[in-house]
Each structure stands twice: as structure tokens, then as C-alpha cells.
Amino acid sequence: MKVNEKIVILGASVFAEEVADIVTQIGDCEVVGFVEGINRDRCKETLLGLPIVWIDDVCKLQNGCHG
């Protein structure tokens, strides 16, 4: 399967997991990470095995993503 779009999800809570599940069902999209803007400690963790980055550091996930 060829991935045409890489997706960064703004948020890192339970709802973000649900959004990631929907994105993966699209077929040609891939979730590459999550963005946190409330609790910086969440950035020490992963969500679904993917990085969680602080909102000010979102550029770390830009490789291959469209703005």
C-alpha cells in the first residue's frame, strides 16, 4: 500500500486515538504523530507507538507532511 498523505493529529487524548483509527482506515494516509498543547509531560510518552510532541515543537514532525 502506497501512503500518499502523512497526518499529524492535534491532540493526544482518547479522542485522538479514535481519530487515528479513522485515518488509518482511509487507506492512503498514515498517522505520524500527535501534538500536545496542555500537558507537556505527555510528550515523554507515546500514543499508539507514535511520538507526542509539544505544540511549539510540531516542526519536528514536518518531514513529509503537508501544512
Backbone as ProteinMPNN parsed JSONL, in Angstrom:
{"seq_chain_A": "MKVNEKIVILGASVFAEEVADIVTQIGDCEVVGFVEGINRDRCKETLLGLPIVWIDDVCKLQNGCHG", "coords_chain_A": {"N_chain_A": [[0.842, -1.182, 0.0], [0.635, 2.134, -0.923], [1.503, 5.1, 0.703], [0.105, 8.186, 0.572], [-0.42, 10.509, 1.998], [0.752, 11.99, 4.949], [-0.204, 12.291, 8.258], [-0.583, 14.474, 11.007], [-1.916, 14.508, 14.154], [-3.702, 16.837, 15.96], [-3.723, 16.911, 19.226], [-3.751, 14.608, 21.973], [-5.246, 12.728, 23.328], [-7.842, 10.423, 24.386], [-9.754, 10.79, 22.38], [-8.104, 11.49, 20.258], [-6.927, 9.041, 19.683], [-9.122, 7.715, 18.599], [-9.533, 9.272, 16.308], [-7.143, 8.712, 14.969], [-7.55, 6.014, 14.409], [-9.632, 6.178, 12.551], [-8.336, 7.606, 10.508], [-6.39, 5.74, 9.693], [-7.996, 3.907, 8.472], [-8.639, 5.077, 6.107], [-6.799, 4.465, 4.161], [-4.811, 5.467, 2.218], [-3.451, 7.112, 3.874], [-1.323, 8.014, 6.614], [-0.788, 8.119, 10.04], [1.561, 10.045, 11.706], [2.24, 11.145, 14.107], [1.395, 12.888, 17.188], [0.133, 15.928, 18.622], [0.569, 17.824, 21.512], [-0.779, 20.257, 23.679], [-1.418, 21.012, 26.213], [-0.549, 19.484, 28.488], [2.647, 19.153, 29.114], [4.13, 16.973, 30.046], [3.042, 14.744, 28.825], [4.431, 14.507, 26.507], [6.592, 12.959, 26.974], [5.822, 10.46, 26.59], [4.409, 7.937, 24.382], [1.836, 7.535, 21.922], [-0.159, 5.103, 20.746], [2.176, 3.997, 19.879], [3.437, 6.051, 18.586], [5.125, 9.255, 18.347], [4.539, 11.919, 20.706], [4.449, 15.288, 20.524], [5.304, 18.521, 21.822], [3.327, 21.415, 21.277], [4.766, 23.699, 20.428], [6.909, 22.506, 19.248], [6.156, 21.243, 16.963], [7.212, 21.267, 14.423], [9.087, 19.274, 14.356], [7.829, 17.063, 13.42], [7.371, 17.536, 10.784], [8.577, 16.416, 8.526], [7.894, 15.25, 5.474], [5.223, 15.896, 5.695], [2.301, 17.772, 4.883], [1.426, 21.204, 5.168]], "CA_chain_A": [[0.0, 0.0, 0.0], [1.377, 3.38, -1.01], [0.976, 6.16, 1.567], [0.19, 9.472, -0.108], [-0.534, 11.615, 2.94], [1.143, 11.771, 6.328], [-1.103, 13.089, 9.079], [-0.268, 14.775, 12.394], [-3.174, 14.774, 14.836], [-3.608, 17.839, 17.016], [-4.343, 16.338, 20.412], [-3.122, 13.346, 22.368], [-6.127, 12.113, 24.315], [-8.603, 9.275, 23.896], [-10.372, 11.149, 21.106], [-7.046, 11.435, 19.241], [-6.806, 7.628, 19.299], [-10.244, 7.413, 17.714], [-9.253, 9.936, 15.038], [-6.078, 7.931, 14.332], [-8.163, 4.797, 13.891], [-10.363, 6.547, 11.329], [-7.347, 7.972, 9.486], [-5.758, 4.532, 9.161], [-8.972, 3.218, 7.635], [-8.73, 5.773, 4.822], [-6.045, 3.636, 3.236], [-3.589, 6.065, 1.683], [-2.977, 8.071, 4.875], [-0.567, 7.437, 7.723], [-0.58, 8.998, 11.189], [2.984, 10.037, 12.049], [2.449, 11.658, 15.452], [0.347, 13.646, 17.866], [0.58, 17.212, 19.17], [0.005, 18.135, 22.827], [-0.667, 21.673, 23.999], [-1.904, 21.28, 27.567], [0.28, 18.83, 29.492], [3.958, 18.877, 28.497], [4.605, 15.652, 30.471], [2.575, 13.732, 27.855], [5.414, 14.414, 25.433], [7.571, 11.942, 27.369], [5.174, 9.191, 26.283], [3.961, 7.746, 23.009], [0.433, 7.174, 21.786], [-0.24, 4.115, 19.669], [3.541, 3.776, 19.414], [3.888, 7.223, 17.831], [5.555, 10.345, 19.229], [3.704, 13.054, 21.091], [5.34, 16.443, 20.619], [4.732, 19.759, 22.332], [2.817, 22.224, 20.17], [5.827, 24.586, 19.933], [7.914, 21.686, 18.574], [5.478, 20.465, 15.935], [8.057, 21.196, 13.221], [9.833, 18.011, 14.399], [7.04, 16.066, 12.695], [7.023, 18.057, 9.456], [9.2, 15.662, 7.443], [6.961, 14.547, 4.624], [3.847, 16.32, 5.952], [1.844, 18.994, 4.231], [0.824, 22.156, 6.105]], "C_chain_A": [[0.884, 1.241, 0.0], [0.701, 4.436, -0.14], [1.197, 7.491, 0.872], [0.202, 10.65, 0.846], [-0.092, 11.183, 4.329], [0.383, 12.774, 7.174], [-0.535, 13.252, 10.482], [-1.589, 15.161, 13.048], [-2.939, 15.76, 15.97], [-4.43, 17.353, 18.198], [-3.696, 15.008, 20.712], [-3.934, 12.655, 23.458], [-6.846, 10.919, 23.684], [-9.251, 9.581, 22.544], [-9.348, 11.11, 19.968], [-6.816, 10.002, 18.774], [-7.918, 7.24, 18.339], [-10.037, 8.041, 16.339], [-8.179, 9.157, 14.272], [-6.631, 6.654, 13.722], [-8.905, 5.075, 12.589], [-9.399, 6.873, 10.196], [-6.722, 6.723, 8.871], [-6.713, 3.739, 8.274], [-9.105, 3.859, 6.257], [-7.922, 5.036, 3.761], [-4.771, 4.261, 2.732], [-3.049, 7.151, 2.605], [-2.276, 7.333, 6.007], [-0.431, 8.487, 8.82], [0.889, 8.89, 11.589], [3.265, 10.601, 13.437], [1.269, 12.465, 15.943], [0.954, 14.906, 18.458], [-0.171, 17.482, 20.468], [0.213, 19.609, 23.118], [-1.113, 22.022, 25.4], [-0.944, 20.741, 28.628], [1.606, 18.395, 28.865], [4.498, 17.491, 28.877], [4.144, 14.542, 29.531], [3.586, 13.518, 26.738], [6.536, 13.421, 25.756], [7.07, 10.547, 27.009], [4.973, 9.058, 24.773], [2.473, 7.426, 23.046], [0.328, 6.289, 20.564], [1.139, 3.865, 19.054], [4.14, 4.937, 18.633], [4.254, 8.352, 18.778], [4.448, 11.347, 19.514], [4.666, 14.222, 21.263], [4.576, 17.652, 21.146], [4.383, 20.651, 21.162], [3.882, 23.163, 19.585], [6.885, 23.84, 19.137], [7.331, 20.871, 17.426], [6.313, 20.341, 14.653], [8.898, 19.917, 13.203], [9.111, 16.911, 13.629], [6.786, 16.46, 11.256], [7.597, 17.241, 8.305], [8.163, 14.857, 6.674], [5.508, 14.935, 4.823], [3.545, 17.598, 5.206], [1.198, 19.891, 5.262], [-0.507, 22.659, 5.663]], "O_chain_A": [[1.778, 1.373, 0.835], [-0.509, 4.646, -0.225], [2.334, 7.883, 0.61], [0.779, 11.691, 0.532], [-0.51, 10.137, 4.826], [0.329, 13.961, 6.851], [-0.061, 12.287, 11.08], [-2.298, 16.039, 12.555], [-2.086, 15.544, 16.831], [-5.66, 17.379, 18.177], [-3.156, 14.352, 19.821], [-3.378, 12.072, 24.389], [-6.497, 10.47, 22.592], [-9.288, 8.721, 21.664], [-9.683, 10.74, 18.843], [-6.539, 9.772, 17.597], [-7.682, 6.516, 17.371], [-10.332, 7.418, 15.32], [-8.296, 8.965, 13.061], [-6.22, 6.257, 12.632], [-8.816, 4.299, 11.638], [-9.617, 6.465, 9.055], [-6.545, 6.656, 7.654], [-6.27, 2.978, 7.413], [-9.633, 3.236, 5.336], [-8.315, 4.99, 2.596], [-3.718, 3.628, 2.812], [-2.281, 8.011, 2.175], [-2.594, 6.185, 6.315], [-0.007, 9.612, 8.56], [1.406, 7.791, 11.788], [4.403, 10.547, 13.904], [0.292, 12.693, 15.23], [2.147, 14.949, 18.76], [-1.397, 17.381, 20.518], [1.28, 20.152, 22.83], [-1.182, 23.2, 25.751], [-0.571, 21.458, 29.556], [1.667, 17.382, 28.167], [5.249, 16.896, 28.105], [4.795, 13.5, 29.449], [3.596, 12.467, 26.097], [7.339, 13.09, 24.884], [7.811, 9.569, 27.114], [5.323, 9.95, 24.0], [1.929, 7.086, 24.097], [0.695, 6.699, 19.463], [1.256, 3.563, 17.867], [5.233, 4.816, 18.08], [3.748, 8.406, 19.899], [3.559, 11.587, 18.697], [5.599, 14.146, 22.063], [3.369, 17.786, 20.943], [5.083, 20.641, 20.149], [3.898, 23.396, 18.377], [7.676, 24.46, 18.427], [7.951, 19.911, 16.969], [6.125, 19.397, 13.886], [9.375, 19.515, 12.142], [9.733, 15.926, 13.23], [6.04, 15.768, 10.563], [7.118, 17.381, 7.18], [7.622, 13.881, 7.193], [4.632, 14.357, 4.18], [4.436, 18.403, 4.935], [0.493, 19.405, 6.147], [-1.124, 23.466, 6.358]]}, "name": "protein", "num_of_chains": 1, "seq": "MKVNEKIVILGASVFAEEVADIVTQIGDCEVVGFVEGINRDRCKETLLGLPIVWIDDVCKLQNGCHG"}
